[in-house]
Amino acid sequence: LFYRDITGKDDTIGDGKEYDAFVSYLKDSISTNVEERKFALEILPRTLEDHFGYKLCIFERDVSPGGAAVDDVHTFIDKSRRLIIILSQNYISDRVMYELETGLHKALVERKIKIIVIEYR
């Protein structure tokens, strides 16, 4: 955003991406992840979207009901410039493994997305 303000040039226009970042975090109903969930669904969007103007893709908020979750995850990651992984002790679970594998494949093999890791304690 600073670069865009200084140069008046927005390199994201025309790249075909709808979101600045897809947010991947632990989604299981484990009582210990309430704070992590609040961080992913409230604090991070309030900071990055409201204060800095980024557009995040948060699966639970942005997905239309009725679709296949695997297809939706793949589509949303394709539409994002970055993958934000909120990495916690319990992050690796069945529900986020596909997000992680898809994002890593896009980053390491296809080189189409960049990854940002936030360590959550």
Buried (B, 14 or more C-beta within 10 A) or exposed (E): EEEEEEEEEEEEEEEEBBBBBBBBBBBEEEEEBEEBBEBBBEEBBEEBBEEEEBBBBBBEEBBEEEEEEEEBBBBBBBBBBBBBBBBBEEBEEEEBEBBBEBBBBBBEEEEEBBBEEBEBE
